[in-house]
Amino acid sequence: MKKGFVCAVSAAALAVGIGIGVFAAGMVDDIKAEIRRDFTVVIDGKTQTFKDAKGETVYPVLYEGTTYLPVRAIGEMMGKTVYWYEDEKKIELKDESSTVTDADVIVDGSKNDKTPTAGGGSGTTQYNAAISLDEAKAIALKDAGVDEAEVTFIKNKLECDDRVWQYEIDFYTADADYEYDINADTGKVLKREVDHDHHADHHDAVSGTDNAAADRITEAEAKAVALKQAGLAEGDVTFTKTKLEYDDRVWKYEIEFYSGRTEFDAEIDAATGKVLSWEVDD
């Protein structure tokens, strides 16, 4: 990670929308606080479990009689995206659909910022990569033999996969869809996929003319599939994400929900109702 910090803020302060700046010059104090694993947070009768960016459980912090929660936990409860502005040392929660290591989007503020911009519906991750997003795009375009003016980018994402940091870059032209994985440190093309056969369906969906919609299951049906897989009723869970997207040439629903302290993450094939992936985090 390029930079990270652990930050806890008062839930009461965030609830009323107060802008909070932290770690400003001359404003840093060392404190002694308690991590309270014995505290339980219940909202509308449901026990909440909070996770950090690595998926590890985090707990409320007690300091001088006041209980604090991590920024990410507050953001998830409020349905907001967490932004960290590096140059201003400021945290902001916004009503946007996007996910400090604890932030969804990190705005460095420097002229040489190598943090990619969000694309394809995913939040960004900060890593001090050797090549920038623009350089990775140029590598993909050169390999595909197309000019930037000919393409529309639909995903620009930096992520760590199998312990390798890589840019996922997806774009399309008038003739085909392209999917690339570019090594973020060497610039090597790790994956190259070109699709001419399914291009028309994808292009229609991106442009707003979705001709395949009638062939897909509904959002409610996808939720039902996920609940059946979990062995739970709808009244037992809280859904945190239900999203239809076109990925790896497949229309799929991404569905996330939790019950008690257990979180469920599913991908459901929108054409067949088949469970494509399933994760349970206790």
Short mmCIF file of the C-alpha atoms (twelve columns), coordinates in Angstrom:
data_MODEL
# 
_entry.id   MODEL 
# 
loop_
_atom_site.group_PDB 
_atom_site.id 
_atom_site.type_symbol 
_atom_site.label_atom_id 
_atom_site.label_alt_id 
_atom_site.label_comp_id 
_atom_site.label_asym_id 
_atom_site.label_seq_id 
_atom_site.Cartn_x 
_atom_site.Cartn_y 
_atom_site.Cartn_z 
_atom_site.pdbx_PDB_model_num 
ATOM 1   C CA . MET A 1   0.000   0.000   0.000   1 
ATOM 2   C CA . LYS A 2   1.190   3.510   -0.746  1 
ATOM 3   C CA . LYS A 3   -0.319  4.949   2.420   1 
ATOM 4   C CA . GLY A 4   -2.824  3.796   4.967   1 
ATOM 5   C CA . PHE A 5   -4.159  4.731   8.322   1 
ATOM 6   C CA . VAL A 6   -6.594  3.559   10.928  1 
ATOM 7   C CA . CYS A 7   -9.239  6.189   11.540  1 
ATOM 8   C CA . ALA A 8   -12.240 6.189   13.853  1 
ATOM 9   C CA . VAL A 9   -14.797 8.962   13.993  1 
ATOM 10  C CA . SER A 10  -17.815 9.666   16.137  1 
ATOM 11  C CA . ALA A 11  -20.994 8.138   14.728  1 
ATOM 12  C CA . ALA A 12  -22.956 11.101  16.053  1 
ATOM 13  C CA . ALA A 13  -20.787 13.581  14.163  1 
ATOM 14  C CA . LEU A 14  -21.170 11.733  10.881  1 
ATOM 15  C CA . ALA A 15  -24.904 11.305  11.310  1 
ATOM 16  C CA . VAL A 16  -25.426 15.057  11.126  1 
ATOM 17  C CA . GLY A 17  -23.090 15.416  8.149   1 
ATOM 18  C CA . ILE A 18  -20.266 17.373  9.787   1 
ATOM 19  C CA . GLY A 19  -17.142 17.614  7.558   1 
ATOM 20  C CA . ILE A 20  -14.195 16.138  9.432   1 
ATOM 21  C CA . GLY A 21  -10.507 16.839  8.778   1 
ATOM 22  C CA . VAL A 22  -7.981  14.596  10.517  1 
ATOM 23  C CA . PHE A 23  -4.238  14.476  11.051  1 
ATOM 24  C CA . ALA A 24  -3.771  18.137  10.144  1 
ATOM 25  C CA . ALA A 25  -0.439  19.680  11.051  1 
ATOM 26  C CA . GLY A 26  -0.225  20.287  14.786  1 
ATOM 27  C CA . MET A 27  -3.457  18.392  15.377  1 
ATOM 28  C CA . VAL A 28  -2.098  14.895  16.030  1 
ATOM 29  C CA . ASP A 29  -2.282  13.523  19.568  1 
ATOM 30  C CA . ASP A 30  -1.399  10.100  20.893  1 
ATOM 31  C CA . ILE A 31  -4.257  8.611   22.902  1 
ATOM 32  C CA . LYS A 32  -4.934  5.469   24.855  1 
ATOM 33  C CA . ALA A 33  -8.214  3.861   23.826  1 
ATOM 34  C CA . GLU A 34  -9.889  0.476   24.169  1 
ATOM 35  C CA . ILE A 35  -10.869 -1.825  21.318  1 
ATOM 36  C CA . ARG A 36  -14.137 -3.274  22.603  1 
ATOM 37  C CA . ARG A 37  -14.722 -6.697  21.096  1 
ATOM 38  C CA . ASP A 38  -17.474 -7.183  23.673  1 
ATOM 39  C CA . PHE A 39  -19.586 -4.297  22.316  1 
ATOM 40  C CA . THR A 40  -22.479 -5.146  20.001  1 
ATOM 41  C CA . VAL A 41  -23.981 -2.630  17.574  1 
ATOM 42  C CA . VAL A 42  -27.651 -3.265  16.715  1 
ATOM 43  C CA . ILE A 43  -29.519 -1.266  14.057  1 
ATOM 44  C CA . ASP A 44  -33.248 -1.818  13.519  1 
ATOM 45  C CA . GLY A 45  -33.017 -5.069  15.435  1 
ATOM 46  C CA . LYS A 46  -30.108 -6.464  13.390  1 
ATOM 47  C CA . THR A 47  -26.634 -6.999  14.797  1 
ATOM 48  C CA . GLN A 48  -23.954 -5.303  12.714  1 
ATOM 49  C CA . THR A 49  -20.530 -6.675  11.824  1 
ATOM 50  C CA . PHE A 50  -17.905 -4.293  10.449  1 
ATOM 51  C CA . LYS A 51  -15.036 -5.157  8.110   1 
ATOM 52  C CA . ASP A 52  -11.932 -3.278  6.993   1 
ATOM 53  C CA . ALA A 53  -10.659 -3.128  3.397   1 
ATOM 54  C CA . LYS A 54  -8.974  -6.523  3.851   1 
ATOM 55  C CA . GLY A 55  -12.210 -8.151  4.977   1 
ATOM 56  C CA . GLU A 56  -11.083 -8.476  8.591   1 
ATOM 57  C CA . THR A 57  -13.482 -7.734  11.428  1 
ATOM 58  C CA . VAL A 58  -13.088 -4.384  13.199  1 
ATOM 59  C CA . TYR A 59  -14.649 -3.399  16.515  1 
ATOM 60  C CA . PRO A 60  -15.914 -0.250  18.248  1 
ATOM 61  C CA . VAL A 61  -13.332 1.869   20.058  1 
ATOM 62  C CA . LEU A 62  -14.001 3.350   23.510  1 
ATOM 63  C CA . TYR A 63  -12.201 6.576   24.406  1 
ATOM 64  C CA . GLU A 64  -12.994 8.652   27.482  1 
ATOM 65  C CA . GLY A 65  -16.530 7.326   27.684  1 
ATOM 66  C CA . THR A 66  -17.366 7.849   23.977  1 
ATOM 67  C CA . THR A 67  -17.760 4.973   21.531  1 
ATOM 68  C CA . TYR A 68  -16.275 5.384   18.034  1 
ATOM 69  C CA . LEU A 69  -16.755 3.382   14.837  1 
ATOM 70  C CA . PRO A 70  -14.524 3.123   11.729  1 
ATOM 71  C CA . VAL A 71  -15.341 5.426   8.829   1 
ATOM 72  C CA . ARG A 72  -15.991 2.511   6.482   1 
ATOM 73  C CA . ALA A 73  -18.527 1.055   8.933   1 
ATOM 74  C CA . ILE A 74  -20.390 4.362   9.111   1 
ATOM 75  C CA . GLY A 75  -20.314 4.737   5.322   1 
ATOM 76  C CA . GLU A 76  -21.747 1.273   4.743   1 
ATOM 77  C CA . MET A 77  -24.555 1.844   7.245   1 
ATOM 78  C CA . MET A 78  -25.441 5.153   5.571   1 
ATOM 79  C CA . GLY A 79  -25.120 3.764   2.047   1 
ATOM 80  C CA . LYS A 80  -22.411 6.260   1.161   1 
ATOM 81  C CA . THR A 81  -19.022 6.122   -0.527  1 
ATOM 82  C CA . VAL A 82  -16.013 7.018   1.642   1 
ATOM 83  C CA . TYR A 83  -13.496 9.434   0.075   1 
ATOM 84  C CA . TRP A 84  -10.049 10.213  1.502   1 
ATOM 85  C CA . TYR A 85  -8.414  13.413  0.216   1 
ATOM 86  C CA . GLU A 86  -4.687  12.927  0.766   1 
ATOM 87  C CA . ASP A 87  -3.593  16.528  0.281   1 
ATOM 88  C CA . GLU A 88  -6.295  17.987  2.532   1 
ATOM 89  C CA . LYS A 89  -6.287  15.147  5.093   1 
ATOM 90  C CA . LYS A 90  -10.071 15.121  4.777   1 
ATOM 91  C CA . ILE A 91  -12.692 12.398  4.878   1 
ATOM 92  C CA . GLU A 92  -15.919 12.851  2.952   1 
ATOM 93  C CA . LEU A 93  -18.979 10.623  2.645   1 
ATOM 94  C CA . LYS A 94  -20.991 10.999  -0.562  1 
ATOM 95  C CA . ASP A 95  -24.192 9.577   -2.027  1 
ATOM 96  C CA . GLU A 96  -22.575 7.875   -4.998  1 
ATOM 97  C CA . SER A 97  -22.488 4.312   -6.296  1 
ATOM 98  C CA . SER A 98  -18.823 3.489   -6.393  1 
ATOM 99  C CA . THR A 99  -16.271 0.955   -1.759  1 
ATOM 100 C CA . VAL A 100 -6.418  5.379   4.261   1 
ATOM 101 C CA . THR A 101 -6.989  1.617   3.162   1 
ATOM 102 C CA . ASP A 102 -10.349 2.195   4.785   1 
ATOM 103 C CA . ALA A 103 -11.653 4.397   1.972   1 
ATOM 104 C CA . ASP A 104 -13.420 3.492   -1.271  1 
ATOM 105 C CA . VAL A 105 -11.768 6.278   -3.265  1 
ATOM 106 C CA . ILE A 106 -8.420  7.896   -2.506  1 
ATOM 107 C CA . VAL A 107 -7.723  11.325  -4.002  1 
ATOM 108 C CA . ASP A 108 -3.984  11.885  -3.736  1 
ATOM 109 C CA . GLY A 109 -3.919  15.483  -4.944  1 
ATOM 110 C CA . SER A 110 -0.349  15.243  -6.290  1 
ATOM 111 C CA . LYS A 111 0.549   15.932  -9.911  1 
ATOM 112 C CA . ASN A 112 2.070   12.475  -10.267 1 
ATOM 113 C CA . ASP A 113 -0.925  10.622  -8.851  1 
ATOM 114 C CA . LYS A 114 -1.051  7.086   -10.205 1 
ATOM 115 C CA . THR A 115 -4.365  6.180   -8.625  1 
ATOM 116 C CA . PRO A 116 -6.813  5.029   -11.329 1 
ATOM 117 C CA . THR A 117 -10.258 6.521   -11.690 1 
ATOM 118 C CA . ALA A 118 -13.290 4.367   -11.019 1 
ATOM 119 C CA . GLY A 119 -14.790 2.466   -13.913 1 
ATOM 120 C CA . GLY A 120 -17.091 -0.475  -14.452 1 
ATOM 121 C CA . GLY A 121 -18.850 0.028   -11.149 1 
ATOM 122 C CA . SER A 122 -15.954 -0.704  -8.824  1 
ATOM 123 C CA . GLY A 123 -14.268 1.462   -6.252  1 
ATOM 124 C CA . THR A 124 -10.590 2.202   -6.716  1 
ATOM 125 C CA . THR A 125 -7.650  0.883   -4.749  1 
ATOM 126 C CA . GLN A 126 -4.450  2.821   -4.190  1 
ATOM 127 C CA . TYR A 127 -1.095  1.188   -4.925  1 
ATOM 128 C CA . ASN A 128 2.175   2.840   -5.838  1 
ATOM 129 C CA . ALA A 129 2.402   1.111   -9.205  1 
ATOM 130 C CA . ALA A 130 5.395   1.537   -11.500 1 
ATOM 131 C CA . ILE A 131 3.187   2.476   -14.439 1 
ATOM 132 C CA . SER A 132 0.193   4.788   -14.443 1 
ATOM 133 C CA . LEU A 133 -3.339  4.035   -15.585 1 
ATOM 134 C CA . ASP A 134 -2.816  6.079   -18.753 1 
ATOM 135 C CA . GLU A 135 0.340   4.100   -19.527 1 
ATOM 136 C CA . ALA A 136 -1.539  0.841   -19.015 1 
ATOM 137 C CA . LYS A 137 -4.297  2.048   -21.339 1 
ATOM 138 C CA . ALA A 138 -1.709  2.924   -23.992 1 
ATOM 139 C CA . ILE A 139 -0.207  -0.573  -23.733 1 
ATOM 140 C CA . ALA A 140 -3.623  -2.181  -24.203 1 
ATOM 141 C CA . LEU A 141 -4.507  0.051   -27.157 1 
ATOM 142 C CA . LYS A 142 -1.181  -0.609  -28.857 1 
ATOM 143 C CA . ASP A 143 -1.590  -4.350  -28.385 1 
ATOM 144 C CA . ALA A 144 -5.124  -4.195  -29.802 1 
ATOM 145 C CA . GLY A 145 -3.953  -2.083  -32.732 1 
ATOM 146 C CA . VAL A 146 -6.587  0.624   -32.219 1 
ATOM 147 C CA . ASP A 147 -6.476  4.351   -31.514 1 
ATOM 148 C CA . GLU A 148 -7.937  5.886   -28.365 1 
ATOM 149 C CA . ALA A 149 -10.361 7.931   -30.467 1 
ATOM 150 C CA . GLU A 150 -11.917 4.689   -31.716 1 
ATOM 151 C CA . VAL A 151 -12.718 3.192   -28.315 1 
ATOM 152 C CA . THR A 152 -15.007 3.639   -25.338 1 
ATOM 153 C CA . PHE A 153 -13.535 2.543   -21.997 1 
ATOM 154 C CA . ILE A 154 -15.946 0.777   -19.655 1 
ATOM 155 C CA . LYS A 155 -13.588 -0.412  -16.915 1 
ATOM 156 C CA . ASN A 156 -10.344 1.041   -15.514 1 
ATOM 157 C CA . LYS A 157 -9.521  -0.801  -12.325 1 
ATOM 158 C CA . LEU A 158 -6.361  -1.498  -10.345 1 
ATOM 159 C CA . GLU A 159 -6.497  -4.626  -8.210  1 
ATOM 160 C CA . CYS A 160 -4.344  -7.336  -6.693  1 
ATOM 161 C CA . ASP A 161 -5.075  -10.757 -8.162  1 
ATOM 162 C CA . ASP A 162 -3.033  -13.846 -7.247  1 
ATOM 163 C CA . ARG A 163 -0.577  -11.510 -5.482  1 
ATOM 164 C CA . VAL A 164 0.025   -9.498  -8.651  1 
ATOM 165 C CA . TRP A 165 -1.067  -5.869  -8.962  1 
ATOM 166 C CA . GLN A 166 -2.678  -5.354  -12.331 1 
ATOM 167 C CA . TYR A 167 -4.897  -2.982  -14.258 1 
ATOM 168 C CA . GLU A 168 -8.149  -4.377  -15.595 1 
ATOM 169 C CA . ILE A 169 -8.922  -2.394  -18.712 1 
ATOM 170 C CA . ASP A 170 -12.054 -3.109  -20.754 1 
ATOM 171 C CA . PHE A 171 -13.153 -1.149  -23.809 1 
ATOM 172 C CA . TYR A 172 -15.046 -1.576  -27.036 1 
ATOM 173 C CA . THR A 173 -14.909 -0.316  -30.606 1 
ATOM 174 C CA . ALA A 174 -17.515 -0.412  -33.355 1 
ATOM 175 C CA . ASP A 175 -16.463 -3.986  -34.110 1 
ATOM 176 C CA . ALA A 176 -15.455 -5.755  -30.889 1 
ATOM 177 C CA . ASP A 177 -15.134 -5.881  -27.111 1 
ATOM 178 C CA . TYR A 178 -11.657 -5.988  -25.558 1 
ATOM 179 C CA . GLU A 179 -10.595 -7.118  -22.086 1 
ATOM 180 C CA . TYR A 180 -7.024  -6.624  -20.879 1 
ATOM 181 C CA . ASP A 181 -5.105  -7.295  -17.682 1 
ATOM 182 C CA . ILE A 182 -1.853  -5.307  -17.555 1 
ATOM 183 C CA . ASN A 183 0.854   -5.901  -14.937 1 
ATOM 184 C CA . ALA A 184 0.963   -2.653  -12.943 1 
ATOM 185 C CA . ASP A 185 4.720   -2.852  -12.373 1 
ATOM 186 C CA . THR A 186 6.104   -4.306  -15.613 1 
ATOM 187 C CA . GLY A 187 3.508   -3.316  -18.213 1 
ATOM 188 C CA . LYS A 188 3.283   -6.931  -19.394 1 
ATOM 189 C CA . VAL A 189 -0.011  -8.025  -20.960 1 
ATOM 190 C CA . LEU A 190 -1.294  -10.735 -18.607 1 
ATOM 191 C CA . LYS A 191 -4.643  -11.314 -20.327 1 
ATOM 192 C CA . ARG A 192 -6.031  -10.407 -23.730 1 
ATOM 193 C CA . GLU A 193 -9.557  -11.260 -24.849 1 
ATOM 194 C CA . VAL A 194 -11.273 -10.003 -27.965 1 
ATOM 195 C CA . ASP A 195 -14.941 -10.737 -28.569 1 
ATOM 196 C CA . HIS A 196 -16.706 -10.114 -31.858 1 
ATOM 197 C CA . ASP A 197 -19.611 -12.538 -31.394 1 
ATOM 198 C CA . HIS A 198 -21.216 -10.968 -28.288 1 
ATOM 199 C CA . HIS A 199 -20.324 -7.407  -29.145 1 
ATOM 200 C CA . ALA A 200 -23.751 -6.329  -30.391 1 
ATOM 201 C CA . ASP A 201 -25.536 -7.339  -27.186 1 
ATOM 202 C CA . HIS A 202 -22.979 -5.584  -25.011 1 
ATOM 203 C CA . HIS A 203 -22.897 -2.433  -27.098 1 
ATOM 204 C CA . ASP A 204 -26.688 -2.155  -26.996 1 
ATOM 205 C CA . ALA A 205 -26.660 -2.494  -23.209 1 
ATOM 206 C CA . VAL A 206 -23.972 0.165   -22.763 1 
ATOM 207 C CA . SER A 207 -25.761 2.576   -25.066 1 
ATOM 208 C CA . GLY A 208 -29.071 2.067   -23.297 1 
ATOM 209 C CA . THR A 209 -30.809 -0.174  -25.855 1 
ATOM 210 C CA . ASP A 210 -30.842 -3.464  -23.992 1 
ATOM 211 C CA . ASN A 211 -32.333 -6.034  -26.375 1 
ATOM 212 C CA . ALA A 212 -31.487 -9.013  -24.154 1 
ATOM 213 C CA . ALA A 213 -33.422 -7.859  -21.085 1 
ATOM 214 C CA . ALA A 214 -36.404 -10.112 -21.802 1 
ATOM 215 C CA . ASP A 215 -34.174 -13.183 -21.622 1 
ATOM 216 C CA . ARG A 216 -32.883 -12.471 -18.127 1 
ATOM 217 C CA . ILE A 217 -34.246 -13.290 -14.702 1 
ATOM 218 C CA . THR A 218 -35.420 -10.385 -12.589 1 
ATOM 219 C CA . GLU A 219 -33.617 -8.860  -9.629  1 
ATOM 220 C CA . ALA A 220 -36.179 -10.431 -7.276  1 
ATOM 221 C CA . GLU A 221 -35.589 -13.863 -8.821  1 
ATOM 222 C CA . ALA A 222 -31.818 -13.458 -8.466  1 
ATOM 223 C CA . LYS A 223 -32.249 -12.547 -4.798  1 
ATOM 224 C CA . ALA A 224 -34.400 -15.637 -4.327  1 
ATOM 225 C CA . VAL A 225 -31.657 -17.810 -5.804  1 
ATOM 226 C CA . ALA A 226 -29.089 -16.314 -3.421  1 
ATOM 227 C CA . LEU A 227 -31.391 -16.753 -0.408  1 
ATOM 228 C CA . LYS A 228 -32.032 -20.381 -1.336  1 
ATOM 229 C CA . GLN A 229 -28.279 -20.944 -1.578  1 
ATOM 230 C CA . ALA A 230 -27.872 -19.459 1.905   1 
ATOM 231 C CA . GLY A 231 -30.837 -21.361 3.324   1 
ATOM 232 C CA . LEU A 232 -32.377 -18.139 4.612   1 
ATOM 233 C CA . ALA A 233 -35.640 -16.238 4.250   1 
ATOM 234 C CA . GLU A 234 -35.746 -12.638 3.018   1 
ATOM 235 C CA . GLY A 235 -36.894 -11.458 6.443   1 
ATOM 236 C CA . ASP A 236 -33.712 -12.892 7.988   1 
ATOM 237 C CA . VAL A 237 -31.276 -10.815 5.948   1 
ATOM 238 C CA . THR A 238 -30.327 -7.261  4.977   1 
ATOM 239 C CA . PHE A 239 -29.310 -6.695  1.359   1 
ATOM 240 C CA . THR A 240 -26.415 -4.288  0.865   1 
ATOM 241 C CA . LYS A 241 -25.861 -4.658  -2.888  1 
ATOM 242 C CA . THR A 242 -27.911 -5.861  -5.844  1 
ATOM 243 C CA . LYS A 243 -26.403 -4.947  -9.189  1 
ATOM 244 C CA . LEU A 244 -26.770 -6.205  -12.752 1 
ATOM 245 C CA . GLU A 245 -23.600 -5.942  -14.813 1 
ATOM 246 C CA . TYR A 246 -21.967 -7.338  -17.915 1 
ATOM 247 C CA . ASP A 247 -18.617 -8.927  -17.016 1 
ATOM 248 C CA . ASP A 248 -16.466 -11.525 -18.777 1 
ATOM 249 C CA . ARG A 249 -19.128 -11.700 -21.513 1 
ATOM 250 C CA . VAL A 250 -21.817 -12.727 -19.051 1 
ATOM 251 C CA . TRP A 251 -24.742 -10.773 -17.674 1 
ATOM 252 C CA . LYS A 252 -24.779 -11.396 -13.930 1 
ATOM 253 C CA . TYR A 253 -26.271 -10.107 -10.717 1 
ATOM 254 C CA . GLU A 254 -23.862 -9.206  -7.932  1 
ATOM 255 C CA . ILE A 255 -25.733 -9.700  -4.677  1 
ATOM 256 C CA . GLU A 256 -24.413 -9.024  -1.179  1 
ATOM 257 C CA . PHE A 257 -26.310 -9.365  2.086   1 
ATOM 258 C CA . TYR A 258 -25.791 -10.240 5.717   1 
ATOM 259 C CA . SER A 259 -27.574 -12.063 8.505   1 
ATOM 260 C CA . GLY A 260 -26.340 -11.457 12.030  1 
ATOM 261 C CA . ARG A 261 -22.543 -11.556 11.880  1 
ATOM 262 C CA . THR A 262 -22.398 -13.535 8.628   1 
ATOM 263 C CA . GLU A 263 -21.920 -11.878 5.244   1 
ATOM 264 C CA . PHE A 264 -22.835 -13.469 1.913   1 
ATOM 265 C CA . ASP A 265 -21.532 -12.519 -1.535  1 
ATOM 266 C CA . ALA A 266 -23.042 -14.117 -4.654  1 
ATOM 267 C CA . GLU A 267 -22.843 -13.795 -8.414  1 
ATOM 268 C CA . ILE A 268 -25.918 -15.120 -10.219 1 
ATOM 269 C CA . ASP A 269 -26.035 -15.785 -13.973 1 
ATOM 270 C CA . ALA A 270 -28.769 -13.457 -15.231 1 
ATOM 271 C CA . ALA A 271 -29.703 -15.782 -18.091 1 
ATOM 272 C CA . THR A 272 -29.838 -19.131 -16.291 1 
ATOM 273 C CA . GLY A 273 -30.116 -18.310 -12.584 1 
ATOM 274 C CA . LYS A 274 -27.018 -20.395 -11.923 1 
ATOM 275 C CA . VAL A 275 -24.810 -19.455 -8.965  1 
ATOM 276 C CA . LEU A 276 -21.489 -18.423 -10.554 1 
ATOM 277 C CA . SER A 277 -19.659 -17.617 -7.320  1 
ATOM 278 C CA . TRP A 278 -20.480 -17.868 -3.633  1 
ATOM 279 C CA . GLU A 279 -18.641 -16.525 -0.587  1 
ATOM 280 C CA . VAL A 280 -19.589 -16.674 3.085   1 
ATOM 281 C CA . ASP A 281 -17.704 -14.614 5.641   1 
ATOM 282 C CA . ASP A 282 -18.436 -15.367 9.294   1 
# 
